[in-house]
Structures are given as C-alpha cells and as structure tokens.
C-alpha cells in the first residue's frame, strides 16, 4: 500500500457539458483525489516537519481550481485527463486516483452525482521531466491561446502547456526527440500538440518559415541562434509574449558548459536581441535549471526574459 495524501470534496463552479447551453451555466463540480508519495518520501517529510519534503496539497488544490474554473470542457473525461496531466507534471508523486463528478447533473432521475474515476501510475524511469521553473513562475501572466515551443526537444514545456489547454506547436531538428514527445502526448491523450521537424540553422540565408503574427506565446529554453530573433519577434501576435531562458557566458567560464562560448549570452545581450518588445521581467544569475536543461551542474548561470509585443 502506497503512502498517500488525500483531498476530499474539493468543489468549484465549472463549465462542463456536451451542449453549449450547459457549458455556459456554471455548475458545481467536485474532485476527490489520492496522491501517491515516492518511496520513503512521506517518512522524510514527517521526520523533518518541512513542507519542502512533502506534497503541498494546498498548491494541488489551487491548480485544480484554476483549471476547473478557467477552462470549458465538453466531457468530464477531458477535464479529468487535463487535471492528471498537470498534477503529474508539477508535483513529485508516483501515481494518483482522481474522481471528478457533477454534483447536480441536469438529469431528471439521478439523485446523486455522476462522474469518472481514473487511476494513473508512473515509475521514476518513465516520469516526464518537470516543466521549466521560469515558465511555471510566469504562467499567471502569460496569454492563453496558441504557443510555439522552439527547440522543444522531448517536450517538457510543450506537454505542460498542452495540458493547460494551449494549442502547442513544437519545433526541433531532432527526429528522435520529437518521436518521444509524440508518444508522450499520445499516452496523455493530448491532441492539441503538433510537431515540426526543422533545422533552423541549416541555411541562415533562408527564412525559418515562421508566419507573421501567429502566436500568443513563443517560448525558447536553452537554445540560442541569434539570427532567429527577428522571426521570433514578428511571429508574435500583438499582445503576444516571448518567454526566453538560456545560458550566460558565466556558465561557460565556470562550468565549461556549453563547450562553445558562442552558445552563451553576454550580459544584457538578451535585452538587445529582444529590442522592440516591452520587457516585463528580466534577470541574470544562478537558477536551479541545470539538471532539467541537460546540464551536469545545478544551478546554472542563465538569463531569463519575459517580454510582450505591444498591440
């Protein structure tokens, strides 16, 4: 029997129904869930009495309410899968049982609730990598809609955004990484991810094929190709945002990663590359992204930018 955190009767007003009429009227939806701790994790949390060692059920509840109240769903199954994707991506659990139900379904002869109960497990070897911390920190201000994930790799950020309802386009030159991402999206029933294999550096004289004013959000993590920036800025819709993080030259000098210094930003260089956008957030320093980014050291020296294209 696994050690678990249990949340009972988390209730909110949601928009879920097959017809547009039903989705327009908020109705009470309840969620019950049991979250499985990794082996020995609950013992560690109890011994230290530190929240950092535990599964923060308050944050779990906040994420469920955020998704359940801000998005519309035709099926409870879709809502349940969306919740599972987010919880599995953001919290250190090995599995969960989730029960989502309409408390007062619009059906004449049902006196109780109707819903779906799902169970999911994962092993440490197959768990999806966590999304970038900077993405999670800025999520509350990011525009909803269509997102482009440049150099998506195996898609830790693309999967995360798709689980939140974004229409995500992932772009990378690594065919195997894209195949892994496609398989993960299929496992999680995420049909709102499209993938494109392209080498943006194959011919710097060619346009990278990014349409003008298409995306509400463009994100780039740990990839730097300076000639691409004009296309990135023009592919944003008015009001669209660029979220960018990659290595500083400090990381090359102190940790010899990346091995070639031209793959690292100079101090304040990212601000110049994004010139023309209004900067909402910028910082340089050490950030706990080294392991997630495939780097051997943790933390890593990075520059982080959030900027918006003015309407």
N, C-alpha and C positions, 0 to 999 in steps of 0.2 A: 504494500500500500504506500503510495507516494505521500509526502508531506505537502499540504495544500493550504492556500489562502482562499477563503470562501467569501463571496459577496452575494447577499440575498436581497432580492426585490429592489434593484436599482431601477427607478421608474422616471420616465420623462415623457414629454409630449412630442411625438414624432409624426412623420408624414410617410405612411406606407400603405399601399393599396394598388390593386390591379388597375382600377379606373382613375382617371384624372380627378374626378369628383372626390373620391375617397382620399387621395393624396393631398388635396387642398385643405382638408379639415384636420387639424391636429387631433391625435388620439393617444390615449395612454398606452405606452409600451413598457414592458418590464423585462429586465435582464437579470438572470442569475448565472453566476459562473464560479468555477473552482479552478484555481491556478496551481499547477504542479511546480514545486520548488526543484531546482537541481539537487543532486545528491549532497547531503550534509549541509546545504545552504541554510536551511531553517535552524539547524543546531548552531551554526556560526552566528546567525542573527540573534538568537536567544542569548548566546554567550557574551556577545559584545554590547547588546542593547542599542545597536546603531541602526538607524533607518537605511543607511547606505548598504548594509548587508542584507536587507530584506526586500521583498517585493512591495513596492509602495502602492497599496490598494487605493489610496486617495487619488493618485495620478491615473491609475487604471480607470477609476470611475469618471474622472474628468474627461478622458479621451473618449470613453463610450458615449457620454452625454454630448460631447462636441459633435461627434459623427452622427449620432442619432437625431439630433435636433437641427443640424445644418444641412443635411442632405435628404433627398427624396428617394424612395425605393418602391418598386412595384411589388417585390416579393420579400417576405421575411427571410428567405434563404439567402438572398443577396445581402441584406443588412447583416445577417449573422456572419457570412463569409468575410465581409468588409471589416467587421469588428475583430474577427480572428486574425486577419492579416496584420492589422495594426498592432494588436496586443502581442502577437508572436514576434513582430519586428522590433518592438520598442522595449520589451520587458524580459528580464532574464528568467524565463520559465522553460520547462521541458515539455509541457503539454497543458491542455485545458479542456474543460467541459463547459459548454455555453448553452443556455436556454433563453431564447428570445420569444416573446409572446405578446399578442394583442390582449390587453386586459379586458376590453369591452368590444369584442368584434361585432361588426354590423350584420350579424346573422340571427335570425329570429329565434331558433330553438336552442342555441348554445348559451348555457347559463354561466359557464366558466370562461376560461381563456383558450385561445388557440395559438400554437407556436411551433417552433422547431428546436430540437436539441441536437447539438453537434459535439463531437469529440475529436480532438487533434493532438497528436504527439509528434515529437521530433527527437532526434539524437544529436549529440554535440557535433557529430561529423557531417550532418546534413542541414544544420540550422543555417538560415540565411544570415549574412553579416548585417550588423546594425546599420541603419542609415547614418549619414554624416551628422555629427552633433550640431554643426553650424546650421544645417538645414532644419533640424528639429527646433533649434533656438529661435529661428526666424519664421517658422511656419505660420504663426498667428498674424503676420503682416503680409504674407505672400498672396498674390491674386490667384483666384481659382480659375480653372479652365484648361487650356492646352499647354503642356510643358515639353520642352526639348532638353534631353539629358545628353550632353556632348561627352564623348569618350565614356560611355555608360559602363563598359566592362561587363561584369556579371550582374549588374543592375541593382545594387543595394538601394540606391536612391530612387531609381525608376519604379521598383516594386513598392517602395514605401509610398510614393506619390500616387501610384495607381490604386493602392489600397484605400486611399483617401478620396478617390473619385476623379482625379485628374485624368485627362486623355494624354498619355505619355508617348513620346516618340524617342526611342533610344538610338543613338548613333555611335558606331565604333568600327574599327577596321579588323578587329579580332573575331574571326568567324566562330571559333570555339567558345569564346566568352558569350557571344550572342546566342549560341545554341543552348548554353547553360541557362541564360536568362529566360529564353523562350520556354524551356522545360519548367523552370520555377514558376513562371507566370501561369502556365497551364495547370500545374499542381494546385495553385491557389485560386484557380478559376478567374483570373484577371484577364478579361478580354479587351481591356482598354489600353493595352501596350502594343505599339507597332515598332518594328526594328528595321534598321537600315545599315547595311554593311558598306562603309565608305572609308577611303583613306584620304583624309583632309590635307595631307602633306605630300601627296603623290606628285602634284604639279601645282606649284604656288602661283602660276600664272592663270590658272582656271578659277572660276567662281566655285565655291564649295556647294553650290546648289541649294542654298537656304533662301526660301521665299521671303519677300518683304512683308513685314507686319503680320506675321502668322501666329506668334506665340505670346501667351500671357506670362510665361515664366521660362527662362533659359538658365540652366544650371551647369556648371563645369567644376569638377573636383579633381584635383591632382592631374591636370593636363594643361600644357602651355604650348600654344602655337600662335605666336604674335600676329602673323598675317591674317588670322581668322577673325580678329576682333571687329573690324568694320562690318563684316557679315553678321556677326552676333548681335551687334547693336541695331542693325537695320531689320533683323528678323523679329525684333520685339514689337508688339503692338503698342500704340500709345497707352501709357499706364502700365505696360509690362515691365517686369523686373528681371535683372541679371543677378544671379547668386553665384559667387566665384570664390574658390579657395584652392591655393596650391603652394608649393614650397618656396620659401625665401632663400636667398643666397646664403644666409646664415646656416641653413641645413646642410648645404654642400660643404661649407668651410669646416663645420664642426663634426658632421657625421658622414661626410663623403657620399651623400645621397641627395638627389640623383648624382650619378658619377660625372655627368657633363653639366657644367655650371650654367650653360645657356638654357637649360630646362628649369632654371630657378629665376624668380623675380628679384630685381633690385628693390631697394627700399623705395616705397612710394610709386613704383613703376605701374602697379595695377591701377592706381588713380589716373595716371596719364593714358593708359590703354582704354579706359572706360570713359574718357573725356567726351562730353556731350550728354551724359546721363547725370541725373541728380543723385548724389551719394546719400544713402540713408544710414549706412553703417560701414565703417572701415576700421580694421585694426591689424597690427602686426605683432607677432610674438610666438610664444610656445603654446601649442594646443594639443590636446590628447587625441590626435588623429593618426599618429604614426602607424599603429598596428592595422587599423581599418584601411589605411591607404596602401597597404602592402609594403610598408617601410619597416626596417628592422628596429628602429628606435621609437621610443614613446616617452615623452611627447616629441612632436616635430615642430620646427620653425615654419610658420606659414603666414601668408597674408590672406585676409578674408574681406570680401566686399559684397554689399547689397546695394544696388542702385536701380533707379526707375527711369524709364523713358517718359518724359513729360508729355501729357496729352496735347 
